[in-house]
Amino acid sequence: MLSKEDQRRFDEITRQLKASDPGFFHRLDQRTRARIRRSRCLMLLAVVLWASLPAVTVLAGRPVGAVFAVALLAGAAVTWRYRRRLL
């Protein structure tokens, strides 16, 4: 947390930078929105895949369900390991 004085200074610097280079702020805003959108899509995909695991296990059998679960765990581990780059 910034103190009130530091926050005020930061806001002032931000306003000055935004006034002097609006193109930079536009590009930065687009990247931030794209990162948030990608993060939400990955989270939704993970929830849907994990929710479908019981159905896959029942319909395709336990061995296929186990492989599906291992693949989901591996995907979660890779996402966790590289979360700074992916998200």
N, C-alpha and C positions, 0 to 999 in steps of 0.2 A: 504494500500500500504506500502510496505517495502522500506526503503531508499536503495540506491545503495549498501552501505556498509553492511546493514543487509541482503540484497538479496544475496550478494556475500558470506557472512558467511553461510547463509542457504544452498546455492548451494554446498559449500564445505562440510558441515556436511552431506548433502544428498549423495554426492559422496562417502564419507568415509563409511557411513552406507551401501550403496549399494555394495561397495567393500568387506566389512566385512561380510555381510549377504545377498547374492543374492537371497536365497530362500524366505526370507521375502518380498523382492520387487516383486518377481514373484507372490506370493500369493496375495499381495496387488493389483497388476495390474489386476489379474484375477477378484478379487471382484469388482474393479472399473468398469471394462468392463461389468460384469454381471449386475451391478446396472444401468449402462447407457442403456444397452439393454432392461432391464425390464422397465425402465422409458419410453423409446421410444415406446415399445409395448403397455403400458398402455395409453399413449397419442394417439397413432393410434387407439386403441380400442374406446376410448372416442370420437374421431372425427367421426369415422364410425357410432357409435351408435347415436350420436346427428344428423348426416346427414341423418340417416334413419328414424328419428322421423316423418317427414312429410309424408313419404311413408306409414309408419305404421298407422298413423292417417287416411289417405285417404283409405287405403285398409281394415283396421280392424274396423274403426269407432272412433268417438271422445272419448268414454269412455276408450277404449283400449289405444289410444294415450295419454290420460291424465295419465293413470296408468304407461305407459311407461316413460312419462316425469317425473313423481314423482319418479320412480325407478332410473332414470338417475340422478336426483337432489340429491337423497339420496346417491347414489354411489359417486357423486362428493363431497358431504359433508364429507363422511367417508374418502375418499382419501385425502381431504384437511386437515382433523383433524389428520390423521396418516401419513402424507406425509414424515416425517423424517424416519419412520420405513419402509414405502413401497418403497420409492424412494432412 
